[in-house]
Amino acid sequence: MNAVFDALAHPTRRQVLEMLKGGGKTAGELADAFSVSKPTMSAHFAKLKAAGLIQGENRGGTIVYTLNLSVVEDVVMAFMGRLGIGEASEGAAECANTH
């Protein structure tokens, strides 16, 4: 989970994730939205991929990035559980009430 929080620490990477909520986008489309070099954007994409937050698919020489929703969901649920919010905490409360 540390890799995920490390990836989320940078505002550009959070904005990339926000942009991908609406569906897949090419590396070029994403990069054009930022005033940084293409190698810098490639490093951001690599960090997000290493954390499992995005997936890249080569489509005819163009990389299309999409959100890896299962990882995003797992991270959110784990984080909420640590805070005692949601199903994880409800299950623990029910267990405590029955014992």
Secondary structure, 3 states (H helix, E strand, C coil): CHHHHHHHCCHHHHHHHHHHCCCCEEHHHHHHCCCCCHHHHHHHHHHHHHCCCEEEEEECCEEEEEECHHHHHHHHHHHHHHHCCCHHHHHHHHHHHHC
